[in-house]
Amino acid sequence: GNVSWLRECLDNRVGVNGLDKAGNTALYWACHGGHKDVVDVLLTQANLELNQQNKLGDTALHAAAWKGYADIVEMLLEKGARTDLKNNEKKLALDMATNAACASLLKKKHSAG
């Protein structure tokens, strides 16, 4: 990820929650691509919509779990990402987890409520 460019955008008040044609936010794409540094910067933004769902109903947490980025899943959960949101296929982020580390984090958070 290009953190300096991101910081410049944020400093110039570019909307942190802007959507692309598919309804994805910058946070979604950062999680999808495994860009932990970008995710870290975005998570510091006070007005960030952490649980924004795209047109398929997926959240940034769905993307990180599907791509197997346990470190990013953990970052999102620490910021309070919801584990109870289902996408259009009625799948939770836990259902989309592709590795045991992601699944374990999501199960722990989901059962803790």
MIKOLSE-581171 format. One record per residue: residue in one letter; x, y, z of N, C-alpha, C in turn; residue number from 1. Coordinates in Angstrom, 1 decimal. Atoms other than C-alpha are relative to their C-alpha. Example, Ala and Ser with C-alpha at 12.3 -4.5 7.8 and 13.67 -1.06 7.14 Angstrom:
residu, n_x, n_y, n_z, ca_x, ca_y, ca_z, c_x, c_y, c_z, num
A, 0.9, -1.2, 0.0, 12.3, -4.5, 7.8, 0.9, 1.2, 0.0, 1
S, -0.9, -1.1, 0.0, 13.7, -1.1, 7.1, -0.8, 1.1, 0.8, 2
This chain:
residu, n_x, n_y, n_z, ca_x, ca_y, ca_z, c_x, c_y, c_z, num
G, 0.8, -1.2, 0.0, 0.0, 0.0, 0.0, 0.9, 1.2, 0.0, 1
N, -0.7, -1.3, 0.0, 1.0, 3.6, -0.5, -0.4, 0.9, 1.1, 2
V, 0.4, -0.7, -1.2, 0.8, 5.1, 2.9, 0.2, 1.5, -0.1, 3
S, -0.1, -1.5, 0.1, 2.2, 8.5, 2.1, -1.0, 0.6, -0.9, 4
W, 1.1, -0.5, 0.9, -0.3, 9.0, -0.7, -1.3, 0.0, 0.8, 5
L, 1.2, 0.1, -0.9, -3.1, 7.8, 1.7, 0.0, 1.2, 1.0, 6
R, 0.0, -1.1, -1.0, -2.0, 10.3, 4.4, -0.3, 1.3, -0.7, 7
E, 0.3, -1.3, 0.7, -2.0, 13.1, 1.8, -1.5, 0.1, -0.3, 8
C, 1.4, 0.0, 0.2, -5.5, 12.2, 0.8, -0.8, 0.3, 1.2, 9
L, 0.7, -0.2, -1.3, -6.7, 12.1, 4.4, 0.2, 1.4, 0.5, 10
D, -0.3, -1.4, -0.5, -4.9, 15.4, 5.2, -0.8, 1.0, -0.9, 11
N, 0.8, -0.8, 0.9, -6.8, 16.9, 2.2, -1.5, -0.3, 0.1, 12
R, 1.4, 0.2, -0.3, -10.1, 15.7, 3.6, -0.7, -0.8, -1.1, 13
V, 0.6, 0.9, 1.0, -10.7, 13.1, 0.9, -0.8, -1.0, 0.9, 14
G, 0.8, 0.8, -0.9, -13.6, 11.0, 2.3, 0.5, -1.4, 0.2, 15
V, -0.6, 1.3, -0.4, -12.3, 7.9, 4.1, -1.0, -1.1, -0.3, 16
N, 1.0, 1.0, 0.2, -15.6, 6.1, 3.4, -0.6, 0.0, -1.4, 17
G, 0.4, 0.0, 1.4, -15.9, 6.7, -0.4, -0.1, -1.4, -0.5, 18
L, 0.3, 1.3, 0.6, -17.3, 3.8, -2.4, 0.4, 0.0, -1.4, 19
D, -0.2, 0.2, 1.4, -16.3, 2.4, -5.7, -1.3, -0.6, -0.6, 20
K, 1.2, 0.5, 0.6, -18.9, 1.0, -8.2, -0.6, -1.2, 0.6, 21
A, 0.5, 1.2, -0.7, -19.2, -2.2, -6.3, -0.3, 0.2, 1.5, 22
G, 0.3, -0.3, -1.4, -19.7, -0.4, -3.0, 1.1, -0.3, 1.0, 23
N, -1.2, 0.3, -0.8, -16.2, -1.1, -1.7, 0.7, 1.3, 0.5, 24
T, -0.7, -1.2, -0.5, -14.4, 1.3, 0.6, 1.5, -0.3, -0.1, 25
A, -1.5, 0.1, 0.0, -10.6, 1.9, 0.8, 0.4, -1.1, 1.0, 26
L, -0.3, 1.0, -1.0, -10.6, -0.2, 4.0, -0.2, -1.4, -0.6, 27
Y, 0.3, 1.3, 0.6, -12.2, -3.1, 2.1, 1.2, -0.5, -0.9, 28
W, -1.1, 0.3, 0.9, -9.5, -3.0, -0.6, 1.3, -0.2, 0.7, 29
A, -1.2, 0.2, -0.8, -6.7, -2.6, 1.9, 0.0, -1.4, 0.7, 30
C, 0.2, 1.3, -0.7, -8.0, -5.7, 3.8, 0.1, -1.1, -1.1, 31
H, 0.0, 1.0, 1.1, -8.5, -7.6, 0.5, 1.4, -0.3, -0.5, 32
G, -1.3, 0.1, 0.6, -5.0, -6.9, -0.6, 1.1, -0.3, 1.1, 33
G, -1.0, 0.3, -1.1, -3.3, -7.6, 2.8, 0.9, 1.2, 0.3, 34
H, -0.8, -1.2, -0.3, -2.0, -4.0, 3.1, -0.1, 0.5, 1.4, 35
K, 0.2, -0.2, -1.5, -1.6, -4.0, 6.9, 0.4, 1.5, 0.3, 36
D, -0.3, -1.3, -0.3, 0.1, -0.6, 6.9, -1.1, 1.0, -0.4, 37
V, 1.1, -0.8, 0.4, -2.8, 1.0, 5.0, -1.2, -0.2, 1.0, 38
V, 1.1, 0.3, -0.9, -5.3, -0.7, 7.2, 0.2, 0.7, 1.3, 39
D, -0.3, -0.6, -1.3, -3.5, 0.6, 10.3, -0.3, 1.5, -0.1, 40
V, 0.3, -1.4, 0.1, -3.7, 4.2, 9.0, -1.5, 0.3, -0.1, 41
L, 1.5, -0.2, 0.1, -7.4, 3.9, 8.0, -0.7, -0.2, 1.4, 42
L, 0.7, 0.2, -1.3, -8.3, 2.5, 11.4, 0.2, 1.1, 1.0, 43
T, -0.2, -1.2, -0.9, -7.0, 5.7, 13.1, -1.0, 1.1, -0.4, 44
Q, 1.0, -1.1, 0.5, -9.7, 7.8, 11.2, -1.3, -0.1, 0.9, 45
A, 1.1, 0.0, -1.0, -12.4, 8.8, 13.7, -1.3, -0.3, -0.7, 46
N, 1.3, 0.2, 0.6, -15.2, 8.7, 11.1, -0.1, -1.2, -0.9, 47
L, 0.0, 1.2, 0.8, -14.3, 5.4, 9.5, -1.2, -0.9, 0.2, 48
E, 1.2, 1.0, -0.1, -17.3, 3.1, 8.7, 0.6, -1.4, 0.0, 49
L, -0.7, 1.3, -0.2, -15.7, -0.1, 10.0, -0.8, -1.2, -0.6, 50
N, 0.9, 1.1, 0.4, -18.7, -2.3, 9.1, -0.7, 0.2, -1.3, 51
Q, 0.6, -0.3, 1.3, -19.6, -0.9, 5.7, -0.1, -1.2, -0.8, 52
Q, 0.2, 1.2, 0.9, -21.1, -3.6, 3.5, 0.0, 0.4, -1.5, 53
N, 0.0, -0.3, 1.5, -20.5, -3.6, -0.3, -1.3, -0.6, -0.6, 54
K, 1.2, 0.4, 0.7, -23.1, -4.5, -2.9, -0.3, -1.5, 0.2, 55
L, 0.2, 1.4, -0.2, -22.5, -8.2, -2.2, -0.2, -0.3, 1.5, 56
G, 0.2, 0.1, -1.4, -22.9, -7.6, 1.5, 1.3, -0.3, 0.8, 57
D, -1.3, 0.3, -0.7, -19.2, -8.2, 2.3, 0.5, 1.2, 0.7, 58
T, -0.7, -1.1, -0.7, -17.4, -6.1, 4.9, 1.5, -0.2, -0.2, 59
A, -1.5, 0.2, 0.0, -13.6, -5.5, 5.3, 0.4, -1.2, 0.7, 60
L, -0.3, 1.2, -0.7, -13.7, -8.3, 7.8, -0.2, -1.3, -0.8, 61
H, 0.2, 1.1, 1.0, -15.2, -10.7, 5.2, 1.2, -0.1, -0.9, 62
A, -1.1, 0.0, 1.0, -12.4, -9.7, 2.8, 1.3, -0.5, 0.7, 63
A, -1.2, 0.5, -0.7, -9.6, -10.2, 5.3, 0.0, -1.5, 0.4, 64
A, 0.2, 1.4, -0.4, -11.0, -13.5, 6.5, 0.2, -0.9, -1.3, 65
W, 0.0, 0.8, 1.2, -11.5, -14.8, 2.9, 1.4, -0.1, -0.6, 66
K, -1.4, 0.0, 0.6, -7.9, -13.8, 1.9, 1.0, -0.6, 1.0, 67
G, -0.9, 0.7, -1.0, -6.5, -15.4, 5.1, 1.0, 0.9, 0.7, 68
Y, -0.9, -0.9, -0.7, -4.9, -12.3, 6.7, -0.4, 0.1, 1.4, 69
A, 0.3, 0.1, -1.5, -5.1, -13.2, 10.4, 0.4, 1.3, 0.7, 70
D, -0.5, -1.3, -0.7, -3.1, -10.1, 11.4, -1.0, 1.1, -0.2, 71
I, 0.9, -1.1, 0.3, -5.6, -7.8, 9.7, -1.4, -0.4, 0.7, 72
V, 1.2, 0.4, -0.7, -8.6, -9.8, 11.0, 0.1, 0.4, 1.5, 73
E, -0.2, -0.3, -1.4, -7.2, -9.3, 14.5, -0.1, 1.5, 0.2, 74
M, 0.0, -1.5, -0.1, -6.7, -5.5, 13.9, -1.5, 0.5, -0.1, 75
L, 1.4, -0.4, 0.2, -10.3, -5.2, 12.7, -0.9, -0.3, 1.3, 76
L, 0.8, 0.4, -1.2, -11.7, -7.1, 15.7, 0.3, 0.8, 1.2, 77
E, -0.4, -0.9, -1.1, -9.7, -5.0, 18.1, -0.7, 1.3, -0.1, 78
K, 0.7, -1.3, 0.2, -11.4, -1.9, 16.6, -1.5, -0.2, 0.1, 79
G, 1.5, 0.2, -0.2, -14.8, -3.5, 17.1, -0.8, -0.4, -1.2, 80
A, 0.7, 0.5, 1.2, -15.6, -5.0, 13.7, -1.1, -1.0, 0.4, 81
R, 1.1, 0.9, -0.4, -18.9, -6.8, 13.9, 0.2, -1.4, -0.7, 82
T, -0.1, 1.3, 0.5, -18.8, -10.6, 13.4, -1.3, -0.6, -0.4, 83
D, 1.3, 0.5, 0.2, -22.5, -11.0, 13.1, -0.7, 0.4, -1.3, 84
L, 0.6, -0.5, 1.3, -23.0, -9.3, 9.7, 0.2, -1.1, -1.1, 85
K, 0.1, 1.0, 1.0, -24.0, -11.7, 6.9, 0.0, 0.7, -1.4, 86
N, 0.0, -0.5, 1.3, -23.3, -11.1, 3.2, -1.3, -0.5, -0.7, 87
N, 1.2, 0.4, 0.8, -25.9, -11.6, 0.4, -0.2, -1.5, -0.1, 88
E, 0.1, 1.4, 0.1, -25.1, -15.3, 0.4, -0.2, -0.6, 1.4, 89
K, 0.2, 0.4, -1.4, -25.9, -15.4, 4.2, 1.2, -0.5, 0.7, 90
K, -1.2, 0.4, -0.6, -22.3, -15.9, 5.1, 0.6, 1.0, 0.9, 91
L, -0.8, -0.8, -0.9, -20.5, -14.5, 8.1, 1.4, 0.0, -0.4, 92
A, -1.5, -0.1, 0.2, -16.8, -13.5, 8.0, 0.6, -1.4, 0.4, 93
L, -0.5, 1.3, -0.4, -16.2, -16.8, 9.9, -0.2, -1.1, -1.1, 94
D, 0.3, 1.0, 1.0, -17.9, -18.8, 7.1, 1.0, 0.2, -1.2, 95
M, -0.8, -0.2, 1.2, -15.5, -17.2, 4.6, 1.5, -0.2, 0.4, 96
A, -1.4, 0.2, -0.5, -12.3, -17.8, 6.7, 0.7, -1.1, -0.8, 97
T, -0.7, 1.0, 0.8, -9.8, -19.7, 4.6, 1.2, -0.6, 0.7, 98
N, -1.1, 0.7, -0.8, -7.3, -20.6, 7.3, -0.4, -0.1, 1.5, 99
A, 0.3, 0.3, -1.4, -7.4, -21.8, 10.9, 0.2, 1.2, 0.9, 100
A, -0.3, -1.2, -0.9, -5.9, -18.6, 12.4, -1.1, 1.0, -0.1, 101
C, 1.1, -0.9, 0.1, -8.6, -16.4, 11.0, -1.3, -0.6, 0.6, 102
A, 1.2, 0.7, -0.5, -11.3, -18.9, 11.9, 0.0, 0.0, 1.5, 103
S, -0.1, 0.0, -1.5, -10.0, -19.1, 15.5, -0.3, 1.3, 0.6, 104
L, 0.2, -1.3, -0.5, -9.9, -15.4, 16.0, -1.5, 0.4, -0.1, 105
L, 1.5, -0.3, 0.2, -13.5, -15.0, 14.6, -0.9, -0.8, 0.9, 106
K, 0.8, 0.8, -0.9, -14.9, -17.9, 16.6, 0.1, 0.6, 1.4, 107
K, -0.2, -0.6, -1.3, -13.4, -16.4, 19.8, -0.8, 1.3, 0.2, 108
K, 0.7, -1.3, -0.1, -14.8, -13.0, 19.1, -1.5, -0.2, -0.1, 109
H, 1.4, 0.2, 0.2, -18.2, -14.3, 17.9, -0.6, -0.6, 1.3, 110
S, 0.6, 0.7, -1.2, -18.7, -16.5, 21.0, 0.1, 1.0, 1.2, 111
A, -0.1, -1.0, -1.1, -17.6, -13.6, 23.3, -1.1, 1.0, -0.1, 112
G, 1.1, -1.0, 0.3, -20.3, -11.5, 21.7, 0.5, 1.3, -0.2, 113
